[in-house]
Amino acid sequence: MADKKKILVVDDEVALRRALCDSLKSFEQFEIFDAGDGEAALEVIRRERPDLVLLDIAMPKMDGIEVARRMQAEKLLDGTKVMFLTNSTDITQIATAVEVGSSDYLIKADWDIKDILRRVLEKIS
């Protein structure tokens, strides 16, 4: 398992989180983790040091922007890519996501699961 790429899926929408996790698990080269809120996400990030975090912005307990800020402050972005996957089209929020270390920003409504998987494969390869 040491050679597998670790991916963390963080979203409070259970159906989407499960669909993404199930789809990603079909790729043998990935080890998949998930979290339903920002606090749980940070715990997994600190413990597992994923290669990629798919991160929703609007979540309970701690939003995705704050998760990325804390990752940046704790030097947890070294070797970890962050892809925001959100419904927000707010240009200020997009700029903030880039500022806090996002390597990609996807609007959920504009993408289906297959497209998201394609982007994940591009980012993690």
C-alpha positions in Angstrom: 0.0 0.0 0.0 3.0 2.4 0.4 3.1 3.1 -3.3 -0.6 4.0 -3.5 -1.5 7.7 -3.8 -3.7 8.9 -1.0 -6.8 11.0 -1.8 -9.0 12.6 0.8 -12.6 13.5 -0.2 -14.1 16.2 2.0 -17.8 17.1 1.5 -20.8 17.4 3.8 -23.0 16.1 1.0 -23.0 12.4 1.8 -24.3 11.2 -1.6 -21.6 13.1 -3.5 -18.9 12.1 -1.1 -19.8 8.4 -1.4 -20.1 8.6 -5.2 -16.6 10.2 -5.4 -15.1 7.7 -3.0 -16.7 4.7 -4.7 -15.5 5.9 -8.1 -12.0 6.6 -6.9 -11.8 3.2 -5.2 -12.1 1.6 -8.6 -8.6 2.8 -9.3 -6.2 0.4 -7.6 -3.4 3.0 -7.4 -5.4 5.1 -4.9 -6.1 4.8 -1.2 -9.2 6.8 -0.4 -10.2 8.6 2.8 -13.2 10.8 3.5 -14.5 13.4 5.9 -17.8 15.2 6.2 -16.5 18.4 7.8 -13.4 20.6 8.0 -12.4 19.5 11.5 -12.5 15.8 10.5 -10.6 16.6 7.3 -7.7 18.3 9.2 -7.5 15.2 11.5 -7.2 12.9 8.4 -4.7 15.3 6.7 -2.4 15.4 9.7 -2.5 11.6 10.2 -2.4 10.4 6.5 -0.7 13.2 4.6 -2.7 12.7 1.4 -1.3 13.5 -2.0 -4.6 15.2 -3.0 -7.5 16.7 -1.1 -10.9 17.2 -2.9 -12.3 19.9 -0.6 -15.7 21.5 -0.5 -15.9 25.1 0.7 -19.3 25.3 2.5 -19.2 22.8 5.3 -20.2 22.6 9.0 -17.7 23.2 11.8 -14.9 24.6 9.5 -15.2 25.6 5.9 -12.8 24.5 3.2 -11.0 27.8 2.9 -10.1 27.7 6.7 -9.0 24.0 6.2 -6.6 25.2 3.5 -5.4 28.1 5.6 -4.6 25.8 8.4 -2.9 23.4 6.1 -0.8 26.3 4.8 0.0 27.5 8.4 1.0 24.0 9.5 3.1 23.3 6.4 0.7 20.5 5.4 0.6 21.7 1.8 4.1 20.4 1.1 3.4 17.5 -1.3 -0.4 17.8 -1.0 -2.5 19.3 -3.8 -5.9 20.8 -3.0 -8.8 20.8 -5.5 -11.8 22.8 -4.3 -15.0 21.2 -5.4 -17.8 23.5 -4.6 -21.1 25.2 -5.7 -19.7 28.7 -5.1 -19.1 30.9 -8.1 -18.1 33.9 -6.0 -15.0 35.4 -7.6 -13.7 36.6 -4.3 -13.9 33.1 -2.9 -12.2 31.7 -6.0 -9.4 34.2 -5.5 -9.1 33.3 -1.8 -9.0 29.6 -2.8 -6.0 30.3 -5.1 -4.3 32.4 -2.4 -4.5 29.6 0.2 -2.9 27.0 -2.1 -5.6 25.5 -4.4 -4.3 23.7 -7.4 -7.8 23.6 -9.0 -11.3 25.0 -8.4 -14.3 23.1 -9.8 -17.9 24.2 -9.7 -20.0 21.1 -8.9 -22.8 22.0 -11.1 -20.5 22.3 -14.1 -18.9 18.8 -13.8 -20.1 15.2 -13.6 -18.3 12.4 -11.8 -16.4 11.2 -14.8 -15.0 14.7 -15.5 -14.0 15.1 -11.9 -12.2 11.8 -12.0 -10.4 12.9 -15.1 -9.2 16.0 -13.4 -8.1 14.0 -10.3 -6.1 11.7 -12.5 -4.4 14.7 -14.2 -3.5 16.3 -10.9 -2.2 13.2 -9.1 -0.3 11.6 -12.0 
